[in-house]
């Protein structure tokens, strides 16, 4: 509250025209008094404010009669007049600021506290439906020719001709090499001469035998002479047999001088060229080799569990095993698939590896499959089974876990962990985690989060063919 000021109209003895005012003083902390200044609006000659300080007990008389200081009249009156105006202005500004904060600041806080709902995520979904599928297992294998032959010389001599080009397709019976035939032609001629001589000897001995029979009946010769004649006839027959056998061997050697293809197929290069001498026998060099092209084998190892799953529902017997489908994929050419069947399983499980040797046979009509190629062999189960399949691109990875997003009836995405099975043509078998009728996000997975609102676009599930034809495999 403002303090009342009492005005004393007594005139001062020093200044007769000044009216002094009694102004209440404020006590200080140490018991002293501090005077307020007051302006006398009625007294003439009053030029400013006069501090009124009551005398203190400890002050001396000299100090008590010291005239009080006077504030400048040009400054004090202006400050006193402005103070109420400034105070009112400050209060008004504070009120305006408080009102602005109330109407604008509080509304901004409310807006920030309640952010706008994000729009739905565009995504394609697929409704899960079971399909009849055949499960395929992959193995590594090597190609082997159905027929393969290494050509070695069967007679010794100098090579005089090479009658094929490297890599040429040859037929069984085609002459590939010629070993100098002249020595063998001479041997044949000699053998023929011995045969002729043996035949002449037989004719003579048979005639002698007939005469000996006549003479022995007439007792004209001794029994010993008759026996000698009969023995000579038998020796002549044996000599003819020997001569004929020698002729056959000479003729065979002459035939072997012309090295022929034992099978049809593609010939390798000529390892021995014209002018080189070759020797027959166990250490004979390889002249060339031939691999058949009409069909080819794929040899691979199958683990025991897969073997049992493959043949469990198949009837025993090689004929039934050959009905099990197999696919072959070349390394670096996964778009081209060859179809074949199991040719045979071995008769035992290897105890060291726990696998069984298997062989599949494939047609090689385009001659693109070569022996020795490294291939991937896919072995199918003997029967079909019902399974849930989804596209590979719908599956996400969360460290070691696999998951999908399932869209519920309210079009909200839900995180669902799944267990994967085999892969079939860009589709993946789901062993657990999904049920028929679930809607799975296929495209747009990277934009979906658990609880996200989804604007779904339904797509039709891809039908995986149980039996894959050659036409489909080639695409």
C-alpha positions in Angstrom: 0.0 0.0 0.0 1.2 3.5 -0.7 2.4 5.4 2.4 0.6 8.7 3.5 2.6 11.8 3.5 1.8 14.4 6.2 2.7 18.0 5.2 3.9 20.4 7.9 3.1 24.0 6.8 5.6 25.5 9.2 8.0 27.8 7.6 11.7 27.2 7.9 13.8 29.7 9.7 16.5 29.4 7.0 14.1 29.6 4.1 11.0 31.5 5.0 9.3 30.8 1.7 9.6 27.0 1.8 7.1 24.8 3.4 8.6 21.6 4.9 6.8 18.3 4.7 7.1 15.5 7.2 7.7 12.3 5.3 7.7 8.9 7.0 11.0 7.2 6.9 11.9 3.6 6.3 14.0 1.7 8.9 17.3 0.3 7.7 18.7 -3.0 8.6 21.2 -1.5 11.1 18.6 0.7 12.8 19.4 3.8 10.7 16.7 5.7 8.8 16.5 6.4 5.1 14.4 9.3 3.9 12.2 9.4 0.9 12.2 12.4 -1.4 9.0 14.4 -1.9 8.3 17.3 -4.2 6.5 20.4 -2.7 4.1 21.6 -5.4 3.0 24.7 -3.6 6.1 26.3 -2.1 7.8 28.9 -4.0 11.5 28.5 -4.6 11.3 24.8 -4.0 13.5 23.4 -6.7 13.6 19.8 -5.9 13.2 17.0 -3.4 14.4 17.5 0.2 15.6 14.5 2.1 14.4 14.5 5.7 16.6 12.4 7.9 15.9 12.6 11.6 18.9 13.1 13.8 20.5 9.9 15.1 21.7 9.6 18.6 25.3 8.9 17.7 25.6 11.8 15.4 27.5 14.9 16.5 26.0 18.4 16.6 28.0 19.4 13.6 26.6 16.6 11.6 23.2 17.4 12.9 23.3 21.0 11.6 24.7 20.0 8.2 22.2 21.1 5.5 20.5 18.2 3.7 21.5 17.4 0.1 19.0 18.4 -2.6 18.2 16.3 -5.6 18.3 17.9 -9.0 14.9 19.3 -9.9 15.3 18.5 -13.6 15.5 14.7 -13.1 13.5 13.7 -10.1 10.1 15.1 -11.1 10.2 13.3 -14.6 11.1 9.9 -13.1 8.3 10.2 -10.6 5.8 11.0 -13.3 6.9 8.2 -15.6 6.9 5.4 -13.1 3.1 4.6 -13.1 3.0 4.7 -16.9 5.9 2.3 -17.3 4.4 0.0 -14.7 1.0 -0.1 -16.4 2.7 -0.7 -19.8 4.7 -3.6 -18.5 1.6 -5.2 -16.9 -0.3 -4.8 -20.2 2.5 -6.4 -22.2 2.7 -9.3 -19.8 -1.1 -9.8 -20.0 -0.9 -9.8 -23.8 1.9 -12.3 -23.8 0.1 -14.6 -21.5 -3.0 -14.5 -23.6 -1.1 -15.2 -26.8 0.7 -18.2 -25.1 -2.7 -19.5 -23.9 -4.4 -19.3 -27.3 -1.5 -20.2 -29.6 1.1 -22.1 -27.5 -1.3 -24.5 -25.9 -2.9 -25.3 -29.3 0.6 -26.1 -30.7 1.3 -28.5 -27.8 -2.0 -30.2 -28.4 -1.2 -30.6 -32.1 2.3 -32.0 -31.4 1.0 -34.4 -28.8 -1.5 -35.9 -31.4 0.4 -36.6 -34.7 -1.5 -37.4 -37.8 -2.2 -41.1 -38.6 0.1 -42.4 -41.4 -1.6 -43.5 -44.7 -2.1 -47.2 -45.4 0.9 -49.0 -47.0 0.3 -50.2 -50.6 1.1 -54.0 -50.7 0.1 -57.1 -52.7 -1.1 -60.0 -50.7 -1.7 -63.7 -51.5 -4.2 -65.9 -49.7 -2.5 -69.2 -48.6 -4.0 -72.3 -50.2 -2.6 -75.9 -50.0 -1.3 -77.5 -53.2 -0.3 -81.0 -54.3 3.4 -80.9 -54.7 6.3 -83.3 -55.2 9.3 -82.5 -52.9 12.7 -82.3 -54.6 16.1 -82.8 -53.0 19.3 -81.5 -54.6 22.6 -83.4 -54.9 25.9 -82.8 -56.7 26.9 -85.2 -59.4 29.1 -86.0 -62.4 28.1 -86.9 -65.8 29.3 -90.2 -67.3 28.9 -91.5 -70.8 26.6 -94.4 -71.3 29.2 -95.9 -73.7 32.8 -94.9 -73.5 35.8 -96.6 -75.2 39.6 -95.9 -75.2 41.2 -97.1 -78.5 44.5 -98.8 -78.1 46.5 -100.7 -80.8 46.2 -104.5 -80.9 49.1 -105.0 -83.2 52.5 -103.4 -83.4 53.7 -101.3 -86.2 54.0 -97.8 -87.7 51.0 -95.7 -88.1 50.5 -94.8 -91.7 47.1 -93.1 -91.7 44.7 -91.2 -89.4 41.3 -91.2 -91.0 39.2 -88.9 -88.7 39.3 -85.3 -87.5 39.6 -84.4 -83.9 36.1 -84.2 -82.3 34.4 -85.9 -85.2 31.3 -88.0 -84.7 32.1 -91.5 -85.9 30.0 -94.7 -86.3 30.9 -98.1 -85.1 33.1 -99.8 -87.7 34.6 -96.6 -89.1 38.4 -96.9 -89.7 40.3 -94.4 -87.5 44.0 -95.4 -87.8 45.9 -97.6 -90.2 49.0 -99.4 -88.9 51.4 -100.6 -91.7 49.5 -103.7 -92.9 52.2 -105.2 -95.1 53.8 -107.5 -92.5 50.4 -108.8 -91.7 49.5 -109.3 -95.2 52.6 -111.4 -95.7 51.7 -113.4 -92.6 48.3 -114.1 -94.0 49.8 -115.2 -97.3 52.1 -117.6 -95.4 49.3 -119.0 -93.4 47.3 -119.6 -96.5 50.2 -121.5 -98.0 50.5 -123.7 -94.9 46.8 -124.4 -95.1 47.2 -125.5 -98.7 50.1 -127.7 -97.8 48.2 -129.3 -95.0 45.3 -130.0 -97.2 47.6 -131.7 -99.8 49.2 -133.8 -97.0 45.7 -134.9 -96.0 44.9 -136.0 -99.4 48.1 -138.1 -99.6 47.6 -139.6 -96.2 44.0 -140.5 -96.9 45.0 -142.3 -100.1 47.7 -144.2 -98.2 45.2 -145.1 -95.6 42.8 -146.6 -98.1 45.6 -148.7 -99.7 46.8 -149.8 -96.2 43.2 -151.0 -95.4 43.2 -153.2 -98.6 46.6 -154.6 -97.9 45.9 -155.4 -94.3 42.8 -157.4 -95.3 45.0 -159.4 -97.7 47.6 -159.7 -95.0 50.0 -158.1 -97.4 51.4 -155.6 -94.9 52.2 -155.8 -91.3 49.9 -154.3 -88.7 52.6 -151.8 -87.8 52.6 -150.4 -91.3 48.8 -150.1 -91.2 49.0 -148.2 -87.9 51.7 -145.9 -89.3 49.5 -145.0 -92.2 46.5 -144.3 -90.0 48.7 -142.1 -87.7 50.0 -140.1 -90.7 46.5 -139.4 -91.8 45.5 -138.1 -88.4 48.7 -135.9 -88.2 47.8 -134.4 -91.6 44.4 -133.5 -90.3 45.9 -131.8 -87.2 48.4 -129.9 -89.4 45.5 -128.6 -91.5 43.7 -127.4 -88.4 46.8 -125.7 -87.1 47.4 -124.1 -90.5 43.8 -122.8 -90.6 44.1 -121.4 -87.1 47.3 -119.6 -88.1 45.6 -118.2 -91.1 42.8 -116.9 -88.9 45.3 -115.2 -86.5 47.1 -113.7 -89.4 43.9 -112.5 -90.9 42.9 -111.0 -87.5 46.2 -109.2 -87.1 45.8 -107.8 -90.6 42.3 -106.6 -89.6 43.7 -105.0 -86.4 46.1 -103.1 -88.5 43.0 -101.1 -89.6 42.0 -99.6 -86.2 38.2 -99.2 -86.2 35.6 -97.5 -83.9 34.0 -100.0 -81.6 31.1 -97.7 -80.7 29.3 -94.8 -82.2 29.9 -91.4 -80.7 32.2 -88.4 -80.6 35.9 -89.1 -81.0 38.5 -87.3 -79.1 41.7 -86.0 -80.6 44.3 -88.3 -82.2 46.9 -88.9 -79.5 49.3 -90.7 -81.8 49.9 -89.3 -85.3 51.2 -90.6 -88.5 54.8 -92.0 -88.5 54.9 -93.1 -84.9 55.5 -96.7 -84.0 53.1 -98.3 -81.5 53.3 -101.5 -79.6 50.5 -103.7 -78.7 50.0 -105.3 -75.3 49.1 -104.2 -71.7 51.2 -101.0 -72.0 49.8 -100.0 -75.4 49.2 -96.3 -75.7 45.7 -94.7 -76.1 45.3 -93.7 -79.7 42.0 -91.9 -79.1 38.7 -92.3 -77.2 35.0 -92.3 -78.1 32.0 -91.3 -76.0 28.4 -92.1 -76.9 26.0 -89.2 -77.4 22.6 -90.7 -77.4 22.2 -90.8 -73.6 24.2 -89.9 -70.6 24.4 -90.9 -66.9 24.6 -88.7 -63.9 26.3 -90.4 -60.9 25.6 -89.0 -57.4 25.4 -89.9 -53.8 22.1 -90.0 -51.9 21.9 -89.8 -48.1 20.1 -92.7 -46.4 17.1 -90.6 -45.2 16.4 -89.2 -48.7 16.8 -92.7 -50.2 14.2 -94.0 -47.8 11.8 -91.1 -48.5 12.2 -91.5 -52.2 11.5 -95.2 -52.5 9.3 -95.7 -49.4 6.1 -95.5 -51.4 7.5 -97.1 -54.5 7.3 -100.7 -55.3 10.6 -102.6 -55.1 12.4 -103.5 -58.3 14.5 -101.7 -60.8 11.6 -101.1 -63.2 9.7 -99.2 -60.5 12.8 -97.2 -59.5 13.1 -96.0 -63.1 9.7 -94.3 -62.7 11.1 -91.8 -60.1 11.6 -88.4 -61.8 15.0 -86.7 -61.7 16.1 -83.3 -63.0 19.5 -82.1 -64.0 20.8 -78.5 -64.0 24.2 -77.5 -65.4 26.4 -75.2 -63.4 25.9 -71.6 -64.6 22.8 -72.5 -66.7 20.0 -72.8 -64.2 17.4 -71.8 -66.7 17.9 -75.0 -68.7 16.6 -78.1 -67.0 16.9 -81.7 -68.3 14.4 -84.3 -67.3 15.3 -88.0 -66.7 14.6 -90.9 -64.4 16.5 -93.0 -61.9 18.5 -95.7 -63.7 19.7 -97.6 -60.6 20.6 -97.5 -56.9 23.6 -99.4 -55.6 23.0 -102.6 -53.5 24.5 -101.2 -50.3 24.9 -98.1 -48.1 28.4 -96.9 -47.6 29.0 -97.2 -43.9 31.7 -94.5 -43.9 29.6 -91.8 -45.6 26.1 -93.0 -44.9 25.2 -92.6 -48.6 24.2 -94.9 -51.4 25.4 -94.5 -55.0 22.7 -93.6 -57.4 22.6 -93.2 -61.2 20.1 -91.3 -63.3 19.8 -91.4 -67.1 19.1 -88.5 -69.3 18.5 -88.0 -73.0 21.2 -86.0 -74.7 19.6 -85.2 -78.0 21.3 -81.8 -78.4 24.7 -83.3 -77.4 25.2 -80.4 -74.9 25.9 -82.8 -72.0 29.5 -84.0 -71.9 31.0 -86.7 -69.7 32.8 -85.2 -66.7 30.5 -82.2 -66.2 29.7 -81.1 -62.7 25.9 -80.9 -62.4 23.1 -80.5 -59.8 20.8 -83.4 -59.6 17.3 -83.0 -58.2 15.6 -86.2 -57.0 11.9 -86.1 -56.5 9.8 -88.0 -54.0 8.0 -91.0 -55.3 4.6 -89.5 -54.5 2.9 -86.1 -54.1 1.8 -84.4 -50.8 -0.3 -81.5 -49.8 1.8 -78.4 -48.8 1.5 -74.6 -48.3 3.7 -72.6 -50.7 4.4 -68.8 -50.9 6.7 -66.8 -53.1 10.3 -66.5 -52.0 10.1 -62.7 -52.1 7.4 -62.7 -49.4 9.9 -64.1 -46.8 11.9 -61.8 -44.6 14.9 -62.5 -42.5 15.3 -61.5 -38.8 18.8 -62.7 -37.9 18.4 -66.5 -37.9 14.6 -66.4 -38.1 12.4 -66.3 -41.1 9.1 -64.4 -41.0 6.2 -63.1 -43.1 3.6 -60.4 -42.5 0.0 -61.6 -42.3 -2.8 -59.2 -43.0 -5.8 -59.6 -40.7 -9.5 -58.8 -41.4 -8.8 -55.2 -40.3 -6.0 -54.9 -42.9 -3.4 -54.6 -40.2 0.0 -56.4 -40.6 1.1 -59.0 -38.1 4.6 -60.4 -37.7 4.5 -64.2 -38.1 7.6 -66.5 -37.7 7.7 -69.5 -40.1 9.7 -72.6 -40.7 10.9 -73.1 -44.2 10.8 -76.3 -46.3 12.1 -77.1 -49.8 12.3 -74.6 -52.6 10.2 -75.3 -55.7 10.5 -73.0 -58.7 10.7 -69.6 -56.8 8.1 -70.9 -54.3 9.0 -72.1 -50.8 7.2 -74.8 -48.9 6.2 -73.6 -45.4 6.4 -76.4 -42.9 4.8 -74.4 -40.0 3.6 -70.9 -39.2 0.9 -70.4 -41.8 -2.6 -71.8 -42.2 -4.9 -72.0 -45.2 -6.7 -68.7 -45.6 -4.0 -66.5 -44.2 -3.2 -63.4 -46.3 0.5 -62.9 -46.7 2.2 -59.7 -47.9 4.1 -60.6 -51.1 5.3 -57.3 -52.6 6.0 -54.2 -50.4 7.4 -56.2 -47.5 10.1 -53.6 -46.9 7.6 -50.9 -46.2 5.4 -52.9 -43.8 5.9 -52.9 -40.0 4.1 -54.8 -37.3 0.7 -53.1 -36.8 0.9 -51.1 -40.1 -2.3 -50.4 -41.8 -2.2 -52.1 -45.3 -4.1 -51.3 -48.4 -4.0 -54.8 -50.0 -4.1 -55.8 -53.6 -5.0 -59.5 -53.9 -2.9 -61.7 -56.3 -3.6 -65.3 -57.5 -1.2 -67.9 -56.0 1.1 -69.5 -58.6 0.3 -73.1 -59.2 3.4 -75.3 -59.0 3.2 -78.2 -61.6 3.7 -81.6 -60.0 5.2 -83.0 -63.2 7.6 -80.7 -65.1 7.8 -81.3 -68.8 10.8 -80.8 -71.0 9.1 -77.8 -72.6 8.6 -76.1 -69.3 12.1 -76.9 -68.2 13.6 -75.3 -71.3 12.0 -71.9 -70.7 
